[in-house]
Amino acid sequence: MEPVVAVLFMSGIILAIVGSGRAIAIRMGRGVIADDRGGTTPVPLWERPDVARLLWLAVGLYGLFLASAGIINGR
């Protein structure tokens, strides 16, 4: 059962770090959308920043849930 605990914990920590980092990056930056011609067009995130930020925060919270489940299963 030890490999399962390690996978749960490490996956949770990775998701928590990535989710919270992306939520902060969205708050400070601008997004891009792919163009039909192969380039990228900047899209201001002030149009709908709340949806993207909430989704990344949800990923971070899910990561915390996985990490805590790994700790609980390890005991």
C-alpha positions as semicolon CSV with decimal commas, in nm:
position;residue;x (nm);y (nm);z (nm)
1;M;0,000;0,000;0,000
2;E;0,301;0,232;0,029
3;P;0,329;0,306;-0,347
4;V;-0,036;0,414;-0,353
5;V;0,025;0,653;-0,066
6;A;0,329;0,802;-0,237
7;V;0,146;0,847;-0,567
8;L;-0,154;1,010;-0,401
9;F;0,060;1,245;-0,195
10;M;0,297;1,349;-0,474
11;S;0,017;1,391;-0,728
12;G;-0,169;1,608;-0,480
13;I;0,133;1,825;-0,408
14;I;0,204;1,870;-0,779
15;L;-0,157;1,965;-0,855
16;A;-0,166;2,206;-0,559
17;I;0,151;2,382;-0,672
18;V;0,051;2,399;-1,039
19;G;-0,307;2,505;-0,967
20;S;-0,218;2,784;-0,729
21;G;0,072;2,899;-0,946
22;R;-0,144;2,924;-1,256
23;A;-0,416;3,109;-1,064
24;I;-0,160;3,367;-0,953
25;A;-0,011;3,389;-1,304
26;I;-0,355;3,451;-1,454
27;R;-0,413;3,731;-1,205
28;M;-0,088;3,900;-1,308
29;G;-0,063;3,823;-1,680
30;R;-0,239;3,804;-2,011
31;G;-0,357;3,500;-2,203
32;V;-0,312;3,406;-2,566
33;I;-0,541;3,225;-2,809
34;A;-0,414;3,039;-3,116
35;D;-0,489;3,203;-3,450
36;D;-0,599;3,022;-3,768
37;R;-0,282;3,138;-3,939
38;G;-0,061;2,967;-3,683
39;G;0,021;3,269;-3,470
40;T;-0,107;3,374;-3,134
41;T;-0,327;3,668;-3,051
42;P;-0,316;3,823;-2,705
43;V;-0,650;3,819;-2,529
44;P;-0,693;4,042;-2,227
45;L;-0,787;3,833;-1,927
46;W;-0,981;4,117;-1,773
47;E;-1,277;4,006;-1,987
48;R;-1,334;3,679;-1,793
49;P;-1,051;3,629;-1,542
50;D;-1,275;3,488;-1,274
51;V;-1,359;3,166;-1,457
52;A;-1,001;3,071;-1,537
53;R;-0,879;3,169;-1,191
54;L;-1,153;2,965;-1,022
55;L;-1,079;2,660;-1,236
56;W;-0,709;2,670;-1,147
57;L;-0,795;2,723;-0,781
58;A;-1,022;2,419;-0,803
59;V;-0,726;2,219;-0,939
60;G;-0,517;2,339;-0,646
61;L;-0,785;2,242;-0,395
62;Y;-0,821;1,901;-0,555
63;G;-0,445;1,861;-0,518
64;L;-0,472;1,939;-0,147
65;F;-0,749;1,680;-0,120
66;L;-0,533;1,416;-0,290
67;A;-0,236;1,498;-0,067
68;S;-0,446;1,470;0,247
69;A;-0,595;1,142;0,124
70;G;-0,242;1,009;0,077
71;I;-0,147;1,110;0,430
72;I;-0,462;0,954;0,577
73;N;-0,407;0,629;0,386
74;G;-0,046;0,619;0,503
75;R;-0,140;0,605;0,870
